[in-house]
Amino acid sequence: LLVDRLVWLTAALQLEDEVLFLAVSVFDRFLAHSALDPNLLLQVAVASCLIALKFVDIRGGMTEVDTLLTACSDAWGLRREDILSMELRVLKALNFDVRRPTVDSFLGRYAGANKCNAAHESLARYLAELALLHTEEFRHPPSLVAAAAVLAGNELL
């Protein structure tokens, strides 16, 4: 359910795919290391998205960050201060080790090596996003999920 909300949020704000994949990675790694009140899970998910957005969006503009905070306040009644304090909690728990390879890191390379056209690459990205919704897929390395998405695209097109 929380990954669904992250998918909705990144789509609604038209954020890059890399933000979604990194947000899910941060969220998953935080939950693996921290005991947490279930009522705070939505704050963790949004804070993870905020961290990913800041990391991916290196242009220096904070417009998307403000938009994300406003959207979450409006949609889910989360307070800006709570999201920002959870962001710090998540970063501390991860020792500020945010960047890890994500499915998105491999998709472009594999699609290029496979000589995918735009439709094929879009299908592979869609399949990779679907994998995010199935928690059992988190046990597979991102490179394998990306390869499987491109291979499945080969079979479907």
C-alpha positions in Angstrom: 0.0 0.0 0.0 2.8 2.4 0.8 4.7 1.7 -2.4 1.4 2.3 -4.2 1.4 5.8 -2.6 5.0 6.4 -3.7 4.1 5.4 -7.2 1.1 7.7 -7.2 3.1 10.6 -5.7 6.0 10.3 -8.2 3.5 10.1 -11.1 1.4 13.0 -9.8 4.4 15.2 -9.5 5.9 13.9 -12.8 9.2 13.0 -11.1 11.9 10.9 -12.7 11.7 7.1 -12.5 14.9 7.1 -10.6 13.3 9.0 -7.7 10.7 6.2 -7.3 13.2 3.4 -7.4 15.6 5.2 -5.0 12.7 6.1 -2.6 11.6 2.5 -2.4 15.2 1.4 -1.8 15.7 4.0 1.0 12.3 3.0 2.5 13.1 -0.7 2.5 16.6 -0.3 3.9 15.3 2.0 6.7 12.6 -0.5 7.7 15.1 -3.4 7.7 17.2 -1.6 10.4 14.6 0.2 12.5 11.7 -0.7 14.7 8.9 1.7 14.1 5.3 2.6 15.1 3.1 1.5 12.2 1.3 4.8 12.3 4.6 6.5 11.1 5.0 4.4 8.0 3.5 6.9 5.7 5.8 9.6 7.1 8.8 7.2 6.4 7.6 6.6 2.8 7.2 10.3 2.1 10.5 11.1 3.8 12.2 8.4 1.7 10.7 10.0 -1.5 11.9 13.4 -0.3 15.5 12.1 0.2 15.4 10.4 -3.2 14.2 13.6 -4.8 16.9 15.7 -3.3 19.5 13.2 -4.3 18.4 12.7 -7.9 17.4 16.3 -8.6 20.9 17.9 -8.6 19.8 21.0 -10.5 19.7 22.8 -7.2 16.1 24.0 -7.5 13.8 23.2 -4.6 10.6 23.7 -6.4 9.9 20.0 -6.6 10.7 19.6 -2.9 8.2 22.3 -1.9 5.6 20.8 -4.3 6.1 17.3 -2.7 5.7 18.6 0.8 2.6 20.6 -0.1 1.1 17.6 -2.0 1.6 15.3 1.0 0.1 17.8 3.4 -2.9 18.2 1.2 -3.4 14.6 0.3 -2.6 12.8 3.5 -2.7 15.5 6.2 1.0 15.1 7.0 2.7 18.1 8.5 5.8 19.6 6.9 7.7 19.5 10.2 6.9 15.8 10.7 8.1 14.9 7.3 11.4 16.8 7.7 12.1 15.3 11.1 11.4 11.8 9.7 13.8 12.6 6.9 16.6 13.3 9.4 15.7 10.1 11.3 15.9 8.0 8.1 19.2 9.6 7.0 20.7 9.0 10.5 19.5 5.4 10.5 21.2 4.8 7.1 24.3 6.7 8.1 23.6 9.1 5.2 24.3 6.2 2.8 21.6 7.0 0.4 22.9 5.9 -3.0 22.6 2.3 -3.9 22.2 0.8 -7.4 18.5 0.7 -8.3 16.6 -1.0 -11.1 16.6 2.3 -12.9 20.4 2.3 -12.8 20.4 -0.8 -14.9 17.4 -0.4 -17.2 18.9 2.2 -19.5 22.1 0.2 -19.9 20.3 -3.1 -20.6 17.8 -1.5 -22.9 20.7 0.1 -24.9 22.6 -3.2 -25.0 19.4 -4.9 -26.2 18.8 -2.2 -28.8 15.3 -1.5 -27.5 13.1 1.0 -29.2 11.2 3.5 -27.2 8.1 1.3 -26.8 10.2 -1.6 -25.6 12.0 0.5 -23.1 8.8 1.9 -21.8 7.4 -1.6 -21.4 10.5 -2.7 -19.5 10.1 0.4 -17.2 6.5 -0.4 -16.6 7.3 -4.1 -15.7 10.0 -2.9 -13.4 7.6 -0.6 -11.6 5.1 -3.5 -11.3 7.8 -5.5 -9.6 8.0 -2.8 -6.9 4.5 -3.7 -5.8 5.5 -7.3 -5.0 7.5 -7.4 -1.9 9.0 -10.8 -2.7 10.9 -9.1 -5.5 13.1 -7.2 -3.0 15.1 -10.3 -2.4 16.4 -10.1 -6.0 19.2 -7.7 -6.9 18.2 -4.6 -8.9 20.3 -5.8 -11.9 18.3 -9.0 -12.1 15.0 -7.3 -11.9 16.0 -4.9 -14.7 17.3 -7.8 -16.9 14.1 -9.7 -16.3 12.0 -6.6 -17.3 13.9 -6.2 -20.6 13.8 -9.9 -21.3 10.0 -10.0 -20.6 9.7 -7.0 -23.0 11.5 -9.1 -25.6 9.0 -11.8 -25.2 5.9 -9.6 -25.2 6.8 -7.5 -28.2 
